[in-house]
Amino acid sequence: MKNKTERLWNTGYILLLVANIINFTGFGIVTPQIPRFAVSLGATLATAGLITGVFPFAALVGRPFASIMGDRLNKKHLLIIAFILNGLITISHMFVPSLFWLVPVRVFHGLVFSINSTLAIALSVDYVPKEKMGEGIGILGLANIIGMALGPNIGIFLVESFSFRLSFAISGVVIIAAGVAVLFLKHKNTLATMQIANDCECINKKRRFHINDVVAVKLLPNVAFVAVFMLGTGLVNSYMVILGYERDIYNVGLYFIVNAIVALATRYAIGRIIDNKGVAYAILPGYVFGAAGMITIGFAFTLWHLLVGAVFFSIAAGCGLSAIQTDCIKRLPSDRRAVATGTYFIGLDMGMIIGPMVGGLVADFYGFNITFYGAGVLMLLGFVAYLLYSLNRPSVD
């Protein structure tokens, strides 16, 4: 008789999916507005890019702590605390008087967010059956997509109709609400304990500290591959609103909505491809779609160009990010979910650092078209690199 936890749509999975959607909605209200907020405080585009890059850099520093705590302590309790802290530091943005004070706030926000996001995914994966890992992780990725469809549009409305400060306050309250949702989760590590017993027969076994408790060395190639995808995402999240103002393109928030609709329509199929055919069958097409998306956005001077770019890049993110995250989770035992997730997020953070920082500098000197064209070229280079890697990668790690 099958255990009910073998169903993907179990109660814990659904509750955590909802909590992630709420969290990323709150995150999305603020994130695309930060470069514009920095400019309103006197920053240039290049400076705004540097300030935007501070957040993922701090998140990168915080990942090791999230990995260690997640695999050794109660993930539910830690996650609730992280949601509350994340909400409070988001609210604190409304009291920032100058660029000087914006930097430390973004640093602390990045540190807290790294713990928040790592634990949220690591805990969610505890409720995903192993044979449906690609599908389950792909659907979890929709939380980011849906949140980043709703959040930026809410943020644009709040800033245009009221102020930056009100958008920060509402964002923080929304994120805290995600922590309240997790309070209702019944989590006693029973699923994780059962899987650990099956995978490595080491229930509650204490381990001495090792570098692999911080980052999974065998997954480092995946860090580079995911960073390429996230470079494009970092550019879109940071500069889409400014690009719209610069090119007189109105309603750019529709980009995020179309992105979410395409994700909803394709993630299930992508997850099935990953589970049935393998990660390479998703990652390689992902790079091609990503290049098409970046190049389309580069020459976009009308809204429909941006929406076509949204279609391409949504498919790219669904293919590439879901596949790489699934690969990271599957290649480590279940008692190392937080390390696997943390290692994967290192790639995300690196892309989110490089994209806004380099993109802001390039945009200042050459414009947004060259910035996005360059990201498209990097996607094609990523395709070649992963193809060579997959051809030479051992069939069993």
N, C-alpha and C positions, 0 to 999 in steps of 0.2 A: 504494500500500500504506500502511495506516494505521500511524502511529507508536504504539508501545505506551503512550506517555505520554498518549494520547487516551482511554485507559480511566480511569474514575474510580478504580476499586479497584486502583490500582497499588501496588507495594511501599512506596514512600515515603509515600504518602497513608495507608496502613494503619498503618505504624509511627508516624507523627506523630499519628494519631487515638488510638492506644493511649497514647502519651506524654501527650497532652492529658487523657485520661481519668484516668491515674495522677496527673497534676498537680492536677487539680480535685478528685480524691478527697482528696488531702492538704490542699488548700485548704479543702475542705468540713468536714474534721474540726475545724478551728480556728475558722473565720469565725463560725458561729452561736453559738459559746461565748464570744466576746469580750465582748459586753454583760454576760453573766452573770458572767464572770470579773471585769469591772470592778466590778460590783455587790458581788462577794465581797471586793473590795479597799476597799469603802466608798463607791462611787459611787451617785448617784441615777440614775433612768432617764434624766433629761435629760442628766446628765453622761456616762452610758454612751453615749448617742446622739452626743454631741459627740466622745467618744473614738473611737467607731466611724467617724464621719465623717472623722477625721484620715487614715485609711488611703486612701480614694479621693481625698482632696484631694492627698495626696502622690503618688498614682498619676497624677493629672492633671498635676502638675508634671513628672513623669518621662516622660510620653508623647513630648514633642518630642525628647528625647535618643534614645528608642527608635526613632522615625521616621527620624532622621538616620542613626543607626548601621546600622539595618536595610537601608537603601537603598544604603549606601556600603561596608559591610564584609561579611564572611562570616557569614550568618545562622546557620548551623549551629554554628559555634564560639561565637558570642555567646550562642546559646540554651543551650548546655551550661553555660557559665559562669553564666548567669542562673538556671538551675534549681538549681545548687549553692548559689549565694548565697541564693536564696529559701529553700531548705531549711535552711540554717544560721541565717538570721535567724528562721525559724519556731521552730527549736529554742531559740533564745535567749529566747523568751517564758517558758520554764520557770524562768528565773533572775530574773524581774521581781518585786521585793519590794513595790512600792507603785504607786499611780496615777501618781505623779510620773515613774517610770521607764517606765511602760507607754506613755506618749505618744511619746517618741523612738523606742522600738522599733517602734511602729505606723507612724511616719513613714518610717523606713528600710525597713520591710517593704513599705509602699506604693510607694516608689520602685523597689525591686527587682522587685516584682510587675508594675509597669507595663511594664518592659522585657521581663520574662519572657513575659507574656501577649501583648504586641504582636508579638514575634518569633515566638512559637509559631504564631500564626494566619497571619502574613505568610509564613512558611516553608511552612506546610501548603498555602496557596493556590497556591504554586508548582507543586504536584502535581495541581491541579484543572484539567481541560480547560475552556477558555473557554465552550464551549457547554453545560457542565453546572455552571456556577458556582453557580446557586441551589441545586441538589441537593447539590453538594459542600459548600458553606458550611453548609447546613442540617444535614447529617450531622455536620460538625465541631462545630456548636453542641450536638450531643448529648453531647459530651465534658463540657461544663459541667453539663448536666442529669444525666447518669449519675454524675459525680463528686459533685454536690450531692445526689444521692439516697443514695449510699453513705457519703460523708464525714460528714454530720451524725449519722447513726445510729451510726456508729463512734464519733464524738466523744461523743455522749450516753452510750453504753455505757461508754466509758473514764472519763468524768468521774464518772458515777454509781457505777461499780465500783471505780475507783482514784483518779485525781486529774486536775486540770487539767494539771499538769506532765507527766504521762505522755502525755496526748493531744497536747501540743505536740511532745514528742520523737518520737512515732510519725508525726505529720503531717510533720515535717521530713524524716524518713528516707524517707517515701513520695515526697515531692517530689524529693528527690535521685535516687531510683530512676527518675523520669521523665527526668532528665538522662542517666543511664546508658543508657536506651533510645535516646536520640538519637545516642549514640556509634555505633550500628550503621547509621545512615542514610548512604547513599551520595549525597552532595550535592556536586557540583562546579559548581553554577550553570549546568549545561548547559541545563536547561529554561528557566530564567529568561533566559539569554542568547538562546536561540532566539526566545522570545516578544518580548523587547526588539527584536530585529532585525526581526521582523514588524510590530511596532506603531509603532516610531518610528525605526528605523535609527540607533540611537545606542549601540551596544555599547561598554561601558567608557568612555563619554564623560563627562568631568569637568564638573560644573556648579558655577557660583558659588553661594554661599549665598544663599537667598531665603526669604521667609516661607513660600512653598509647599513648602519642604523640611521644614517643621515641621508645618504644618497646611494641608489643602487648602481654600482659601477657598470654592470652589464647593460644597463639601460641608457648609458650616456649618448650613444648614437641617436636614440629617439629624442633626446633633448634638443639636438641640433635640427632634426627634421621638423619638430613641432614649432621651434622658434621661427622658422621660415614662414609657416602659416600665420603665426601670431604677429609677425611684423606687419602684414597687411591689415590684420584686425586692429592693431594698435593705431595705424594710420587712419583707418575709417572712424574708430571711436573717438580719436583725438581731434580730427580736422574736418569731419564731414559737415558740422554746423558752420565752421568758418569758411569752408569751401563754398557752401551754399550762399553765404552772404557776399563773398568775393565775386562769384559768377552770376549773381542775381537769379539764383535758382531757389524758388520758394517751395515750402512744404518738404524739405529734405528729410523730415522725420518719417516720411513714407518709405524711405530706404530701409529703415529698420523694420517696418511693418511687413514689407515685401520679403525681406530677409527671413522673418519669422514664418510667414505663410509657406514659403518654399521649404524651409526646414521641417515644418510640420508635415508637409506632403511627401518628403523624401527620406526622413530619418529612419522610418521603419524598414524601408527597402534597403537602405545602406547598412543597417544593423544586420539584416539577414544575409547580405552579401559578405560582410565581415565574418559572421559565424559559419557560413557554408563554404565560402571560397578562399578566405584568408585576407589578411590585412593589406597585402600588396595590391589586391584588386580594387581597393578603395583609395589607398594613399596615392598611387600613380595618377589616376584620373583627377584626384583632388588637386594636385599641383597644376594640371592643365586648366581646370576650371578656375583655379586661383589666379593664374596668369591672365586668363581672359577677363576676369573680374577687375583686376587692378588696371589693366590697359584700358578697359572700357570707362572706368571712373576717371582715368587720366585725361581722356579727351572729352569728357562729359561737360556740355554746356547747356543741357536741357534736363528736365526732371526724368524723362523717359530713358535717357542714357544712363542716369544713375540707377534707375530701377532695373535695367538690364544687368548692370554691374552687380546689383544686389542678388539677382537670381544666380548668376555665375558664382559669386563668392559664397553664397549660402550653401550651394552644393559642394563647393570646395571645402568649407569648414566641416560640413557634415561627413564628408568622406575622410579627410585627413585627420582631423582632431579626434573623431570617434575611434578610428582605426588605431591610431598611435596610443591613445589611452587604453584601449582594450588590450593591445599588445603588452603594455607595461603591467597591467593588472594580471594577465595570464602567465607572464613569465616569472612571477614571484609567488611564493606560497601565501596563503590567505592571512597568515599572522603578520604579514608585512605589507598590508594594504596601504597604510599611511605612507610608508616609504615609497612604494610604487607610485602612489598619487603625488607625493611631494616631488619625486624626481621628474614626473611628467610636467608638473607645474613650474619647475625650474625653466623648462623650455618656453612655456607660456610667458613667464616673467621676462626672460631674455628678449623675446620678440617684442613685448610691450615696452621694454627699455629702448631697444634699438630703433623701433619704428618711429615713435614720437620724437626722440632726440635727433636722430639723423634726418628724419622727414622734415622737422621744423627748420633745420639748417639748410637743407636742399631747397625747401619751399621759399625761404627768404631770398635765396640767390637766383634760383632758376624757375620757381613757380610750382604749383601743385601737379601740373601735367608731367614734368620730369620726375617728380617724387613718386608718383604712382606707376609710371612706366618702369622706373628702376625696380620697384617692388615686383612688377610682373616678370622682369628678367630674372630676378632672384628665385621666383617660383619655378621657372623653367630649369634653372640650375639645380634646384631642389629635386625636380623630377629626375634629372640625370644622375645625381648623387644617390638617390634612393634606389634607382634601378640597378646601379652598380653594386650597392650594398646588399640588396635582396638577392642578386645572383651569386654573391660570394658568402652570404650568411649561412652558417651551419643549420641544418634542418632541426637539430635539437640543441638547445642552449645548455 
